[in-house]
Amino acid sequence: MIQPEQIKSVIEDGLQCDHVEVAGDGHHFEAVIVSSQFRGKSKVQQHQLVYRALGDRMREEIHALSMRTLTPEEWGG
């Protein structure tokens, strides 16, 4: 069973991130991801970047992922 810290590491390895938080129970996860790569992209495009970083894990190990994606400016307020 995949753990939140593993998902956090995979996201950080596949996407340049300023901040990543992941919580969950092994099946359902919630994430907050802050990346400058999100600038100028729609929420759908931002989520696609995260899904790309997760690759096959999204289909095989992660059953549900709710995410909040932000640029550094949005994160900083």
PDB file of N, CA, C and O in Angstrom, chain B, residues numbered from 101:
ATOM      1  N   MET B 101       0.842  -1.182   0.000  1.00  0.00           N
ATOM      2  CA  MET B 101       0.000   0.000   0.000  1.00  0.00           C
ATOM      3  C   MET B 101       0.889   1.248   0.000  1.00  0.00           C
ATOM      4  O   MET B 101       1.808   1.368   0.810  1.00  0.00           O
ATOM      5  N   ILE B 102       0.607   2.153  -0.900  1.00  0.00           N
ATOM      6  CA  ILE B 102       1.405   3.374  -1.018  1.00  0.00           C
ATOM      7  C   ILE B 102       1.047   4.355   0.109  1.00  0.00           C
ATOM      8  O   ILE B 102      -0.111   4.480   0.507  1.00  0.00           O
ATOM      9  N   GLN B 103       2.058   5.028   0.596  1.00  0.00           N
ATOM     10  CA  GLN B 103       1.895   5.963   1.710  1.00  0.00           C
ATOM     11  C   GLN B 103       2.007   7.412   1.222  1.00  0.00           C
ATOM     12  O   GLN B 103       2.607   7.669   0.178  1.00  0.00           O
ATOM     13  N   PRO B 104       1.435   8.353   1.970  1.00  0.00           N
ATOM     14  CA  PRO B 104       1.495   9.762   1.578  1.00  0.00           C
ATOM     15  C   PRO B 104       2.908  10.263   1.290  1.00  0.00           C
ATOM     16  O   PRO B 104       3.113  11.012   0.336  1.00  0.00           O
ATOM     17  N   GLU B 105       3.885   9.857   2.105  1.00  0.00           N
ATOM     18  CA  GLU B 105       5.266  10.321   1.897  1.00  0.00           C
ATOM     19  C   GLU B 105       5.828   9.835   0.565  1.00  0.00           C
ATOM     20  O   GLU B 105       6.618  10.534  -0.070  1.00  0.00           O
ATOM     21  N   GLN B 106       5.424   8.637   0.140  1.00  0.00           N
ATOM     22  CA  GLN B 106       5.886   8.119  -1.143  1.00  0.00           C
ATOM     23  C   GLN B 106       5.312   8.939  -2.294  1.00  0.00           C
ATOM     24  O   GLN B 106       6.019   9.251  -3.252  1.00  0.00           O
ATOM     25  N   ILE B 107       4.046   9.284  -2.201  1.00  0.00           N
ATOM     26  CA  ILE B 107       3.408  10.109  -3.229  1.00  0.00           C
ATOM     27  C   ILE B 107       4.086  11.474  -3.281  1.00  0.00           C
ATOM     28  O   ILE B 107       4.356  11.996  -4.363  1.00  0.00           O
ATOM     29  N   LYS B 108       4.360  12.047  -2.120  1.00  0.00           N
ATOM     30  CA  LYS B 108       5.044  13.341  -2.038  1.00  0.00           C
ATOM     31  C   LYS B 108       6.390  13.263  -2.764  1.00  0.00           C
ATOM     32  O   LYS B 108       6.723  14.155  -3.545  1.00  0.00           O
ATOM     33  N   SER B 109       7.151  12.219  -2.517  1.00  0.00           N
ATOM     34  CA  SER B 109       8.462  12.050  -3.153  1.00  0.00           C
ATOM     35  C   SER B 109       8.349  11.921  -4.664  1.00  0.00           C
ATOM     36  O   SER B 109       9.142  12.505  -5.401  1.00  0.00           O
ATOM     37  N   VAL B 110       7.370  11.161  -5.123  1.00  0.00           N
ATOM     38  CA  VAL B 110       7.191  10.963  -6.565  1.00  0.00           C
ATOM     39  C   VAL B 110       6.826  12.286  -7.235  1.00  0.00           C
ATOM     40  O   VAL B 110       7.352  12.605  -8.302  1.00  0.00           O
ATOM     41  N   ILE B 111       5.935  13.051  -6.621  1.00  0.00           N
ATOM     42  CA  ILE B 111       5.552  14.355  -7.177  1.00  0.00           C
ATOM     43  C   ILE B 111       6.772  15.273  -7.225  1.00  0.00           C
ATOM     44  O   ILE B 111       7.016  15.934  -8.234  1.00  0.00           O
ATOM     45  N   GLU B 112       7.532  15.312  -6.140  1.00  0.00           N
ATOM     46  CA  GLU B 112       8.710  16.181  -6.087  1.00  0.00           C
ATOM     47  C   GLU B 112       9.777  15.758  -7.110  1.00  0.00           C
ATOM     48  O   GLU B 112      10.487  16.605  -7.651  1.00  0.00           O
ATOM     49  N   ASP B 113       9.885  14.461  -7.371  1.00  0.00           N
ATOM     50  CA  ASP B 113      10.857  13.973  -8.355  1.00  0.00           C
ATOM     51  C   ASP B 113      10.442  14.306  -9.785  1.00  0.00           C
ATOM     52  O   ASP B 113      11.292  14.499 -10.654  1.00  0.00           O
ATOM     53  N   GLY B 114       9.128  14.372 -10.027  1.00  0.00           N
ATOM     54  CA  GLY B 114       8.638  14.556 -11.386  1.00  0.00           C
ATOM     55  C   GLY B 114       8.218  15.961 -11.741  1.00  0.00           C
ATOM     56  O   GLY B 114       7.891  16.235 -12.895  1.00  0.00           O
ATOM     57  N   LEU B 115       8.221  16.868 -10.759  1.00  0.00           N
ATOM     58  CA  LEU B 115       7.721  18.216 -10.977  1.00  0.00           C
ATOM     59  C   LEU B 115       8.506  19.169 -10.084  1.00  0.00           C
ATOM     60  O   LEU B 115       8.711  18.893  -8.902  1.00  0.00           O
ATOM     61  N   GLN B 116       8.937  20.272 -10.641  1.00  0.00           N
ATOM     62  CA  GLN B 116       9.660  21.261  -9.830  1.00  0.00           C
ATOM     63  C   GLN B 116       8.655  21.918  -8.880  1.00  0.00           C
ATOM     64  O   GLN B 116       7.767  22.652  -9.314  1.00  0.00           O
ATOM     65  N   CYS B 117       8.804  21.650  -7.596  1.00  0.00           N
ATOM     66  CA  CYS B 117       7.837  22.120  -6.606  1.00  0.00           C
ATOM     67  C   CYS B 117       8.483  23.023  -5.566  1.00  0.00           C
ATOM     68  O   CYS B 117       9.635  22.826  -5.179  1.00  0.00           O
ATOM     69  N   ASP B 118       7.727  24.010  -5.125  1.00  0.00           N
ATOM     70  CA  ASP B 118       8.144  24.847  -4.015  1.00  0.00           C
ATOM     71  C   ASP B 118       7.657  24.261  -2.691  1.00  0.00           C
ATOM     72  O   ASP B 118       8.276  24.460  -1.645  1.00  0.00           O
ATOM     73  N   HIS B 119       6.531  23.530  -2.754  1.00  0.00           N
ATOM     74  CA  HIS B 119       5.932  22.979  -1.542  1.00  0.00           C
ATOM     75  C   HIS B 119       4.998  21.841  -1.942  1.00  0.00           C
ATOM     76  O   HIS B 119       4.263  21.952  -2.923  1.00  0.00           O
ATOM     77  N   VAL B 120       5.028  20.754  -1.187  1.00  0.00           N
ATOM     78  CA  VAL B 120       4.104  19.629  -1.408  1.00  0.00           C
ATOM     79  C   VAL B 120       3.689  19.080  -0.055  1.00  0.00           C
ATOM     80  O   VAL B 120       4.528  18.806   0.803  1.00  0.00           O
ATOM     81  N   GLU B 121       2.394  18.923   0.122  1.00  0.00           N
ATOM     82  CA  GLU B 121       1.836  18.247   1.301  1.00  0.00           C
ATOM     83  C   GLU B 121       0.924  17.147   0.786  1.00  0.00           C
ATOM     84  O   GLU B 121       0.130  17.379  -0.126  1.00  0.00           O
ATOM     85  N   VAL B 122       1.028  15.955   1.356  1.00  0.00           N
ATOM     86  CA  VAL B 122       0.130  14.863   0.991  1.00  0.00           C
ATOM     87  C   VAL B 122      -0.325  14.170   2.261  1.00  0.00           C
ATOM     88  O   VAL B 122       0.484  13.849   3.131  1.00  0.00           O
ATOM     89  N   ALA B 123      -1.626  13.943   2.359  1.00  0.00           N
ATOM     90  CA  ALA B 123      -2.203  13.209   3.484  1.00  0.00           C
ATOM     91  C   ALA B 123      -3.131  12.144   2.903  1.00  0.00           C
ATOM     92  O   ALA B 123      -3.669  12.310   1.808  1.00  0.00           O
ATOM     93  N   GLY B 124      -3.313  11.057   3.640  1.00  0.00           N
ATOM     94  CA  GLY B 124      -4.228  10.035   3.159  1.00  0.00           C
ATOM     95  C   GLY B 124      -4.148   8.762   3.957  1.00  0.00           C
ATOM     96  O   GLY B 124      -3.349   8.627   4.883  1.00  0.00           O
ATOM     97  N   ASP B 125      -5.009   7.820   3.570  1.00  0.00           N
ATOM     98  CA  ASP B 125      -5.160   6.572   4.316  1.00  0.00           C
ATOM     99  C   ASP B 125      -4.626   5.351   3.583  1.00  0.00           C
ATOM    100  O   ASP B 125      -4.878   4.220   4.000  1.00  0.00           O
ATOM    101  N   GLY B 126      -3.888   5.565   2.490  1.00  0.00           N
ATOM    102  CA  GLY B 126      -3.381   4.441   1.721  1.00  0.00           C
ATOM    103  C   GLY B 126      -4.186   4.184   0.458  1.00  0.00           C
ATOM    104  O   GLY B 126      -3.706   3.510  -0.453  1.00  0.00           O
ATOM    105  N   HIS B 127      -5.398   4.709   0.390  1.00  0.00           N
ATOM    106  CA  HIS B 127      -6.242   4.564  -0.799  1.00  0.00           C
ATOM    107  C   HIS B 127      -6.696   5.913  -1.329  1.00  0.00           C
ATOM    108  O   HIS B 127      -6.680   6.153  -2.536  1.00  0.00           O
ATOM    109  N   HIS B 128      -7.098   6.791  -0.421  1.00  0.00           N
ATOM    110  CA  HIS B 128      -7.593   8.117  -0.780  1.00  0.00           C
ATOM    111  C   HIS B 128      -6.629   9.161  -0.224  1.00  0.00           C
ATOM    112  O   HIS B 128      -6.238   9.111   0.942  1.00  0.00           O
ATOM    113  N   PHE B 129      -6.258  10.103  -1.080  1.00  0.00           N
ATOM    114  CA  PHE B 129      -5.246  11.080  -0.704  1.00  0.00           C
ATOM    115  C   PHE B 129      -5.700  12.503  -1.027  1.00  0.00           C
ATOM    116  O   PHE B 129      -6.514  12.736  -1.920  1.00  0.00           O
ATOM    117  N   GLU B 130      -5.146  13.437  -0.268  1.00  0.00           N
ATOM    118  CA  GLU B 130      -5.332  14.859  -0.524  1.00  0.00           C
ATOM    119  C   GLU B 130      -3.953  15.482  -0.617  1.00  0.00           C
ATOM    120  O   GLU B 130      -3.063  15.163   0.172  1.00  0.00           O
ATOM    121  N   ALA B 131      -3.778  16.374  -1.586  1.00  0.00           N
ATOM    122  CA  ALA B 131      -2.470  17.000  -1.782  1.00  0.00           C
ATOM    123  C   ALA B 131      -2.611  18.503  -2.013  1.00  0.00           C
ATOM    124  O   ALA B 131      -3.577  18.972  -2.615  1.00  0.00           O
ATOM    125  N   VAL B 132      -1.629  19.236  -1.520  1.00  0.00           N
ATOM    126  CA  VAL B 132      -1.451  20.647  -1.840  1.00  0.00           C
ATOM    127  C   VAL B 132      -0.099  20.732  -2.527  1.00  0.00           C
ATOM    128  O   VAL B 132       0.919  20.333  -1.961  1.00  0.00           O
ATOM    129  N   ILE B 133      -0.091  21.253  -3.751  1.00  0.00           N
ATOM    130  CA  ILE B 133       1.132  21.291  -4.542  1.00  0.00           C
ATOM    131  C   ILE B 133       1.343  22.720  -5.039  1.00  0.00           C
ATOM    132  O   ILE B 133       0.469  23.309  -5.675  1.00  0.00           O
ATOM    133  N   VAL B 134       2.514  23.259  -4.738  1.00  0.00           N
ATOM    134  CA  VAL B 134       2.873  24.617  -5.159  1.00  0.00           C
ATOM    135  C   VAL B 134       4.046  24.508  -6.121  1.00  0.00           C
ATOM    136  O   VAL B 134       5.094  23.959  -5.781  1.00  0.00           O
ATOM    137  N   SER B 135       3.859  25.040  -7.334  1.00  0.00           N
ATOM    138  CA  SER B 135       4.919  24.958  -8.341  1.00  0.00           C
ATOM    139  C   SER B 135       4.873  26.166  -9.264  1.00  0.00           C
ATOM    140  O   SER B 135       3.800  26.622  -9.659  1.00  0.00           O
ATOM    141  N   SER B 136       6.041  26.671  -9.599  1.00  0.00           N
ATOM    142  CA  SER B 136       6.127  27.761 -10.573  1.00  0.00           C
ATOM    143  C   SER B 136       5.740  27.263 -11.970  1.00  0.00           C
ATOM    144  O   SER B 136       5.412  28.066 -12.844  1.00  0.00           O
ATOM    145  N   GLN B 137       5.775  25.958 -12.182  1.00  0.00           N
ATOM    146  CA  GLN B 137       5.382  25.393 -13.475  1.00  0.00           C
ATOM    147  C   GLN B 137       3.875  25.531 -13.724  1.00  0.00           C
ATOM    148  O   GLN B 137       3.412  25.306 -14.842  1.00  0.00           O
ATOM    149  N   PHE B 138       3.117  25.895 -12.701  1.00  0.00           N
ATOM    150  CA  PHE B 138       1.676  26.073 -12.853  1.00  0.00           C
ATOM    151  C   PHE B 138       1.318  27.449 -13.412  1.00  0.00           C
ATOM    152  O   PHE B 138       0.180  27.670 -13.827  1.00  0.00           O
ATOM    153  N   ARG B 139       2.268  28.367 -13.425  1.00  0.00           N
ATOM    154  CA  ARG B 139       1.986  29.727 -13.910  1.00  0.00           C
ATOM    155  C   ARG B 139       1.441  29.699 -15.338  1.00  0.00           C
ATOM    156  O   ARG B 139       1.987  29.029 -16.215  1.00  0.00           O
ATOM    157  N   GLY B 140       0.354  30.438 -15.548  1.00  0.00           N
ATOM    158  CA  GLY B 140      -0.225  30.561 -16.884  1.00  0.00           C
ATOM    159  C   GLY B 140      -0.995  29.353 -17.363  1.00  0.00           C
ATOM    160  O   GLY B 140      -1.430  29.315 -18.515  1.00  0.00           O
ATOM    161  N   LYS B 141      -1.175  28.357 -16.499  1.00  0.00           N
ATOM    162  CA  LYS B 141      -1.893  27.145 -16.884  1.00  0.00           C
ATOM    163  C   LYS B 141      -3.244  27.083 -16.162  1.00  0.00           C
ATOM    164  O   LYS B 141      -3.389  27.573 -15.042  1.00  0.00           O
ATOM    165  N   SER B 142      -4.223  26.473 -16.827  1.00  0.00           N
ATOM    166  CA  SER B 142      -5.530  26.259 -16.201  1.00  0.00           C
ATOM    167  C   SER B 142      -5.392  25.197 -15.112  1.00  0.00           C
ATOM    168  O   SER B 142      -4.384  24.493 -15.050  1.00  0.00           O
ATOM    169  N   LYS B 143      -6.396  25.086 -14.265  1.00  0.00           N
ATOM    170  CA  LYS B 143      -6.372  24.051 -13.217  1.00  0.00           C
ATOM    171  C   LYS B 143      -6.269  22.662 -13.844  1.00  0.00           C
ATOM    172  O   LYS B 143      -5.557  21.799 -13.330  1.00  0.00           O
ATOM    173  N   VAL B 144      -6.971  22.446 -14.940  1.00  0.00           N
ATOM    174  CA  VAL B 144      -6.910  21.143 -15.617  1.00  0.00           C
ATOM    175  C   VAL B 144      -5.473  20.859 -16.068  1.00  0.00           C
ATOM    176  O   VAL B 144      -4.969  19.754 -15.869  1.00  0.00           O
ATOM    177  N   GLN B 145      -4.816  21.852 -16.674  1.00  0.00           N
ATOM    178  CA  GLN B 145      -3.430  21.668 -17.117  1.00  0.00           C
ATOM    179  C   GLN B 145      -2.495  21.442 -15.933  1.00  0.00           C
ATOM    180  O   GLN B 145      -1.565  20.640 -16.020  1.00  0.00           O
ATOM    181  N   GLN B 146      -2.737  22.144 -14.828  1.00  0.00           N
ATOM    182  CA  GLN B 146      -1.925  21.950 -13.621  1.00  0.00           C
ATOM    183  C   GLN B 146      -2.073  20.527 -13.114  1.00  0.00           C
ATOM    184  O   GLN B 146      -1.082  19.880 -12.777  1.00  0.00           O
ATOM    185  N   HIS B 147      -3.302  20.036 -13.056  1.00  0.00           N
ATOM    186  CA  HIS B 147      -3.546  18.675 -12.580  1.00  0.00           C
ATOM    187  C   HIS B 147      -2.922  17.652 -13.516  1.00  0.00           C
ATOM    188  O   HIS B 147      -2.422  16.621 -13.067  1.00  0.00           O
ATOM    189  N   GLN B 148      -2.950  17.931 -14.818  1.00  0.00           N
ATOM    190  CA  GLN B 148      -2.321  17.019 -15.777  1.00  0.00           C
ATOM    191  C   GLN B 148      -0.819  16.911 -15.533  1.00  0.00           C
ATOM    192  O   GLN B 148      -0.250  15.829 -15.677  1.00  0.00           O
ATOM    193  N   LEU B 149      -0.171  18.011 -15.168  1.00  0.00           N
ATOM    194  CA  LEU B 149       1.259  17.963 -14.832  1.00  0.00           C
ATOM    195  C   LEU B 149       1.509  17.042 -13.639  1.00  0.00           C
ATOM    196  O   LEU B 149       2.476  16.280 -13.630  1.00  0.00           O
ATOM    197  N   VAL B 150       0.641  17.114 -12.637  1.00  0.00           N
ATOM    198  CA  VAL B 150       0.786  16.256 -11.457  1.00  0.00           C
ATOM    199  C   VAL B 150       0.541  14.796 -11.835  1.00  0.00           C
ATOM    200  O   VAL B 150       1.296  13.914 -11.423  1.00  0.00           O
ATOM    201  N   TYR B 151      -0.514  14.534 -12.622  1.00  0.00           N
ATOM    202  CA  TYR B 151      -0.803  13.168 -13.057  1.00  0.00           C
ATOM    203  C   TYR B 151       0.362  12.598 -13.858  1.00  0.00           C
ATOM    204  O   TYR B 151       0.706  11.424 -13.716  1.00  0.00           O
ATOM    205  N   ARG B 152       0.967  13.433 -14.702  1.00  0.00           N
ATOM    206  CA  ARG B 152       2.125  12.995 -15.489  1.00  0.00           C
ATOM    207  C   ARG B 152       3.279  12.622 -14.561  1.00  0.00           C
ATOM    208  O   ARG B 152       3.962  11.624 -14.785  1.00  0.00           O
ATOM    209  N   ALA B 153       3.492  13.424 -13.522  1.00  0.00           N
ATOM    210  CA  ALA B 153       4.562  13.133 -12.559  1.00  0.00           C
ATOM    211  C   ALA B 153       4.305  11.800 -11.842  1.00  0.00           C
ATOM    212  O   ALA B 153       5.241  11.054 -11.553  1.00  0.00           O
ATOM    213  N   LEU B 154       3.044  11.514 -11.562  1.00  0.00           N
ATOM    214  CA  LEU B 154       2.691  10.275 -10.852  1.00  0.00           C
ATOM    215  C   LEU B 154       2.712   9.058 -11.765  1.00  0.00           C
ATOM    216  O   LEU B 154       2.899   7.936 -11.294  1.00  0.00           O
ATOM    217  N   GLY B 155       2.526   9.262 -13.051  1.00  0.00           N
ATOM    218  CA  GLY B 155       2.602   8.174 -14.024  1.00  0.00           C
ATOM    219  C   GLY B 155       1.653   7.028 -13.721  1.00  0.00           C
ATOM    220  O   GLY B 155       0.486   7.244 -13.394  1.00  0.00           O
ATOM    221  N   ASP B 156       2.164   5.806 -13.833  1.00  0.00           N
ATOM    222  CA  ASP B 156       1.349   4.600 -13.660  1.00  0.00           C
ATOM    223  C   ASP B 156       0.806   4.445 -12.245  1.00  0.00           C
ATOM    224  O   ASP B 156      -0.191   3.754 -12.039  1.00  0.00           O
ATOM    225  N   ARG B 157       1.439   5.069 -11.285  1.00  0.00           N
ATOM    226  CA  ARG B 157       0.942   4.964  -9.906  1.00  0.00           C
ATOM    227  C   ARG B 157      -0.497   5.457  -9.800  1.00  0.00           C
ATOM    228  O   ARG B 157      -1.271   4.961  -8.982  1.00  0.00           O
ATOM    229  N   MET B 158      -0.852   6.437 -10.632  1.00  0.00           N
ATOM    230  CA  MET B 158      -2.197   6.989 -10.592  1.00  0.00           C
ATOM    231  C   MET B 158      -3.225   5.927 -10.943  1.00  0.00           C
ATOM    232  O   MET B 158      -4.323   5.916 -10.386  1.00  0.00           O
ATOM    233  N   ARG B 159      -2.882   5.044 -11.853  1.00  0.00           N
ATOM    234  CA  ARG B 159      -3.809   3.982 -12.251  1.00  0.00           C
ATOM    235  C   ARG B 159      -3.717   2.765 -11.349  1.00  0.00           C
ATOM    236  O   ARG B 159      -4.721   2.100 -11.095  1.00  0.00           O
ATOM    237  N   GLU B 160      -2.519   2.469 -10.864  1.00  0.00           N
ATOM    238  CA  GLU B 160      -2.293   1.193 -10.194  1.00  0.00           C
ATOM    239  C   GLU B 160      -2.363   1.252  -8.674  1.00  0.00           C
ATOM    240  O   GLU B 160      -2.853   0.314  -8.044  1.00  0.00           O
ATOM    241  N   GLU B 161      -1.882   2.338  -8.075  1.00  0.00           N
ATOM    242  CA  GLU B 161      -1.758   2.368  -6.615  1.00  0.00           C
ATOM    243  C   GLU B 161      -2.627   3.417  -5.924  1.00  0.00           C
ATOM    244  O   GLU B 161      -3.018   3.247  -4.769  1.00  0.00           O
ATOM    245  N   ILE B 162      -2.923   4.496  -6.634  1.00  0.00           N
ATOM    246  CA  ILE B 162      -3.671   5.594  -6.019  1.00  0.00           C
ATOM    247  C   ILE B 162      -5.100   5.538  -6.541  1.00  0.00           C
ATOM    248  O   ILE B 162      -5.340   5.702  -7.737  1.00  0.00           O
ATOM    249  N   HIS B 163      -6.037   5.307  -5.645  1.00  0.00           N
ATOM    250  CA  HIS B 163      -7.429   5.142  -6.058  1.00  0.00           C
ATOM    251  C   HIS B 163      -8.160   6.478  -6.134  1.00  0.00           C
ATOM    252  O   HIS B 163      -9.083   6.631  -6.934  1.00  0.00           O
ATOM    253  N   ALA B 164      -7.766   7.430  -5.327  1.00  0.00           N
ATOM    254  CA  ALA B 164      -8.404   8.750  -5.351  1.00  0.00           C
ATOM    255  C   ALA B 164      -7.397   9.787  -4.864  1.00  0.00           C
ATOM    256  O   ALA B 164      -6.740   9.606  -3.839  1.00  0.00           O
ATOM    257  N   LEU B 165      -7.293  10.868  -5.614  1.00  0.00           N
ATOM    258  CA  LEU B 165      -6.393  11.955  -5.242  1.00  0.00           C
ATOM    259  C   LEU B 165      -7.119  13.272  -5.460  1.00  0.00           C
ATOM    260  O   LEU B 165      -7.468  13.634  -6.584  1.00  0.00           O
ATOM    261  N   SER B 166      -7.332  13.967  -4.376  1.00  0.00           N
ATOM    262  CA  SER B 166      -7.891  15.306  -4.424  1.00  0.00           C
ATOM    263  C   SER B 166      -6.720  16.259  -4.279  1.00  0.00           C
ATOM    264  O   SER B 166      -5.933  16.145  -3.339  1.00  0.00           O
ATOM    265  N   MET B 167      -6.603  17.201  -5.211  1.00  0.00           N
ATOM    266  CA  MET B 167      -5.449  18.083  -5.117  1.00  0.00           C
ATOM    267  C   MET B 167      -5.831  19.544  -5.264  1.00  0.00           C
ATOM    268  O   MET B 167      -6.793  19.911  -5.937  1.00  0.00           O
ATOM    269  N   ARG B 168      -5.029  20.352  -4.599  1.00  0.00           N
ATOM    270  CA  ARG B 168      -5.115  21.806  -4.696  1.00  0.00           C
ATOM    271  C   ARG B 168      -3.784  22.254  -5.265  1.00  0.00           C
ATOM    272  O   ARG B 168      -2.743  22.086  -4.631  1.00  0.00           O
ATOM    273  N   THR B 169      -3.816  22.827  -6.465  1.00  0.00           N
ATOM    274  CA  THR B 169      -2.592  23.263  -7.120  1.00  0.00           C
ATOM    275  C   THR B 169      -2.525  24.787  -7.093  1.00  0.00           C
ATOM    276  O   THR B 169      -3.517  25.466  -7.359  1.00  0.00           O
ATOM    277  N   LEU B 170      -1.348  25.314  -6.770  1.00  0.00           N
ATOM    278  CA  LEU B 170      -1.162  26.746  -6.638  1.00  0.00           C
ATOM    279  C   LEU B 170       0.177  27.175  -7.205  1.00  0.00           C
ATOM    280  O   LEU B 170       1.140  26.407  -7.194  1.00  0.00           O
ATOM    281  N   THR B 171       0.236  28.408  -7.704  1.00  0.00           N
ATOM    282  CA  THR B 171       1.518  29.005  -8.064  1.00  0.00           C
ATOM    283  C   THR B 171       2.140  29.524  -6.763  1.00  0.00           C
ATOM    284  O   THR B 171       1.434  29.654  -5.763  1.00  0.00           O
ATOM    285  N   PRO B 172       3.433  29.821  -6.753  1.00  0.00           N
ATOM    286  CA  PRO B 172       4.038  30.393  -5.540  1.00  0.00           C
ATOM    287  C   PRO B 172       3.348  31.691  -5.110  1.00  0.00           C
ATOM    288  O   PRO B 172       3.229  31.965  -3.916  1.00  0.00           O
ATOM    289  N   GLU B 173       2.897  32.483  -6.076  1.00  0.00           N
ATOM    290  CA  GLU B 173       2.218  33.737  -5.744  1.00  0.00           C
ATOM    291  C   GLU B 173       0.883  33.480  -5.050  1.00  0.00           C
ATOM    292  O   GLU B 173       0.538  34.162  -4.085  1.00  0.00           O
ATOM    293  N   GLU B 174       0.136  32.496  -5.543  1.00  0.00           N
ATOM    294  CA  GLU B 174      -1.144  32.152  -4.912  1.00  0.00           C
ATOM    295  C   GLU B 174      -0.913  31.585  -3.509  1.00  0.00           C
ATOM    296  O   GLU B 174      -1.680  31.867  -2.588  1.00  0.00           O
ATOM    297  N   TRP B 175       0.135  30.793  -3.353  1.00  0.00           N
ATOM    298  CA  TRP B 175       0.458  30.185  -2.058  1.00  0.00           C
ATOM    299  C   TRP B 175       0.865  31.244  -1.035  1.00  0.00           C
ATOM    300  O   TRP B 175       0.481  31.181   0.133  1.00  0.00           O
ATOM    301  N   GLY B 176       1.643  32.208  -1.496  1.00  0.00           N
ATOM    302  CA  GLY B 176       2.134  33.258  -0.608  1.00  0.00           C
ATOM    303  C   GLY B 176       1.103  34.305  -0.244  1.00  0.00           C
ATOM    304  O   GLY B 176       1.319  35.126   0.647  1.00  0.00           O
ATOM    305  N   GLY B 177      -0.028  34.267  -0.949  1.00  0.00           N
ATOM    306  CA  GLY B 177      -1.110  35.175  -0.608  1.00  0.00           C
ATOM    307  C   GLY B 177      -1.073  36.453  -1.350  1.00  0.00           C
ATOM    308  O   GLY B 177      -1.937  37.307  -1.151  1.00  0.00           O
TER     309      GLY B 177
END
